Amino acid sequence: MNMLKDRQKSILEAAILEHIRTARPVASQEIMECLRLGVSPATIRSEMQTLDEEGYLEQPHTSAGRVPTDKGYRFFVDNVIEQSMLEKGEKRKMDEVFNAKEVDEFIKYLSRSVAEISGVFAAVGAFDDDVFYDNGLAEILDEPEFKEASSIRAFSRLVDLLDETIPELFRAHDIEEEAMFIGSENPLHEARDYAMTVSRWHHPEGFEGFVAMVGPKRTHYEKHMAIVRYLEKIR
């Protein structure tokens, strides 16, 4: 997966960022306008065709443009995204969450803050407690991926499972701190149409638990990673 040429990497990155921004298939002309690589439209089309054949992009039947595949998103996460940090306001929001000393209050505030910062659905619970809160469902269902009633029902079924399945996921797959699953990588069958990042958190008062961020594969992965890195620093 690291064998892509520099130009192909640039085109793949541009296609992913444009698709994240617009939720539409991306055409070669849009890539040309974004990158200004100094090559012909035919060259960009040829490179996109190669990325399609290698499994990084795919072409929906009803569109001339292309969208990233799970493999494309994985390459983007592993090889393109740089170290990302929370912005000052976001860090302040998270710091305020950790001022809560009671597990119930802390989990409620953490779910709200993670949903706001990540822009996706957030579920938070404690490993040794029945406390569980989630946030962001109404906002995530406003995304274009959920315009069909069947998509809303499918995501709602997943939400109903998270309080029980996420702790089991950590145990069954020996997740020490965090993991990011993209589409078909997800061990939860109900989550294989989405991107899901899970992480442990440790409160200085001694209790610990999990957070799960779930949304469309067209998501801001760097923001999820910034949240995870922040949580890893808190002990």
Secondary structure, 3 states (H helix, E strand, C coil): CCCCCHHHHHHHHHHHHHHHHHCCCECHHHHHHHHCCCCCHHHHHHHHHHHHHCCCEECCCCCCCEEECHHHHHHHHHHCCCCCCCCHHHHHHHHHHCCCCCHHHHHHHHHHHHHHHHCCEEEEEECCCCCEEEECHHHHCCCHHHCCHHHHHHHHHHHHHHHHHHHHHHHHCCCCCEEEEEHHHCCCHHHCCEEEEEEEEECCCCCEEEEEEEEECCCCHHHHHHHHHHHHHCC
